[in-house]
Amino acid sequence: EFRGMNYLEACRVLGKTPGTRRFSFRKQTLQQVDDWIPLTPPQAPHVLWQTLSKTFIHESSEYLYTEPSCAQIRSWLYARGLKDETLKNFGIGWNWTNRFCLRKDWGLPEKLNDEGTPLKLFIPEGLVIPNSRDGQLQGMKIRRSDFQNRSKYYMVPGSSNVPMLLGKGKSVIVVE
């Protein structure tokens, strides 16, 4: 689902034939490689983006519990083993409508479409999944309510691409 492509489309773009990976067990000679240099860790989102996102997350979390029409959504979450305590601890919520905001209002750089008109920040309707690390909001994904012909999960622009880590101590779950 990276870049909105499925597996077959990605293989075509890369010029690969799907499912034809072959391994060679021939002895290979070792080559000298340069020292490994780790990538620079991703930057935290813009402070303004974090502030507005926290407000949005709070509103969507409240909506999940106060709007009668969300009872079916909560039942769907419970059926997947999630409890109210977990949903509230992680700030899971429901965005009830597609939103279009000015990118600059969220501290994001302006982007223009082909006609030169500024693009808006799009936040789709669906389940709001915040990603925090060490108490700092890193990003938001939305599990779209209508994802046919689109990615099921949408990373809200401005989010850092750090993986979500759940748990503390010796037991941690990494969520992509």
N, C-alpha and C positions, 0 to 999 in steps of 0.2 A: 504494500500500500504506500510505499515511499514514493513521493512525487506523483501520486495519483495513478500509478501504474500497477497492474497486477503482474504476476510472475511471468506469464507469456509475453506481455508487452515489454517488460524489462529485458527478457532474453532477446527479443527482436532488436531493441535499441542497442544492446551490447553485442549483437551479431552472434549470439550463442544459440545452440539448438537445445531446447528444453529436455531435461532428463537423460542426457547422453554423456554424463561425466565419466571419464575413464581414468583409471589410476595406473601408474607405471611402477613396477617394483624393481626396475633396473637401478643399479647402484649409481648414484649421482655424485659428482665431485662437489666438494664444498667450495664456495666462493667467499672471498673477503667482502664483508658488508660494512657500511659506515655505522658508527655508533648510533644506537636508537635514541631518538629525541622525542619525548612525550609531547602530545598535542597540548596546546594551551587550554586550560579548563574553560568551559563556556562561561560567558559573563552572565550575571544575574540580570533579569529584565530591568528596564528603566524604572526609576522610582515612581514616576507618575503612573506608568502602566500597572505597577504593583498596587498602588493605592486604589485606582479605579477597579482593578480586578478583585481586590479584597471586598470592596463594596458590592460588586456584582455577585461574587461567591456567596456573601452573606444573604443578599436578597434572594438568590436562587435556592439556597438552603432553606430559608424561611418559607418560601413559596412551596417547596416540596412537602412541608408539614402543615401549612395553613390552608392551602387550596384544596377544596373537596375533590376536584377532578384529578388530583395527584394520588388518590388512594390506590388506583390501579397501578400506577408506576411504583409506589412503595411495595405493593404486593408482589410485583415482578422482581423487585430487588430482594425482598425477603425470600422468595422462592429460589434465589441464587445464593442463599446462605448469609446474606448481609443483615445485620441487626441495626436497630436505630442508633445504638451507641457508636457503632463503627461509622455509619453514614454521617452522624453529627461530628464525630472526632475528625474526620477527613474533609468535612465541608462539602460533601456531595449534595448537589442540588438539581433543580430543574429550571432550565431556561425555556420559558413558555412561548417564545416567538423568535423568529430570525431578527437579528439586530444589525443595523448598519450605522457605524459611528465614524466620526472624522478621525483619521489616523493621528493627526497632530495633537488632538485632544488627549490621546493616550500616550503621548511622548514618542510616537513612532515616526520614522521618516516618511515623507510624502512619496507616493508611487502614482504614476500616471498610466492611463490606458492608452491605446493606440491613437485615440483622438486628442490626447493631451489633457483629458479630464482627470482630476484626482480620484484615485480609487479609495473606497471606504473600507474601514475595518469591519469584517463580517464575523458575526458570532451566531452560529446556527442554533435553531431550536434543538433541545435535547438534554441529556444527562450531563451535568457539569462535574468534571473530575479535576480538582485542583492538585497540583504537585508542589509540595513544600519540602525544603531541605534545611535542617538546622533552624527551623522557625522562620525561614524566609521563603516567600512565595516564589517559585521558579517558573511555573507555567500552569496552563489550563488546557485540558482536552475536553471536547464535547463528543459524547456518543450520540450521533445524530438520530433523531426519531425517524427520519425518512432518508435512508442512505442508498436506495437503489441507484445503481450506476454511479455511485460516488464512494469515497472512503467512508467506512463506518465511523472511524474516529477522526476528528478534526482538531489539529493543534492550533490554538488561537495565536495569530501572529503577535510577536513580541515575547512569546514564551521562550525560555531557555530550553535547549534540547537535552538537558540532563535526564537520565532515567529516574523514574519514581522509585524510591526505596521505602519499603514498608517494614517496620519492625525495629527493634533495638537490641543491642548486645550481640549474642552469638547467632541469633536467628533473624535473617533479613531476607526479604523477597524483593527481587528487582523486577519492575514492571516496565516494559518498553512502551 
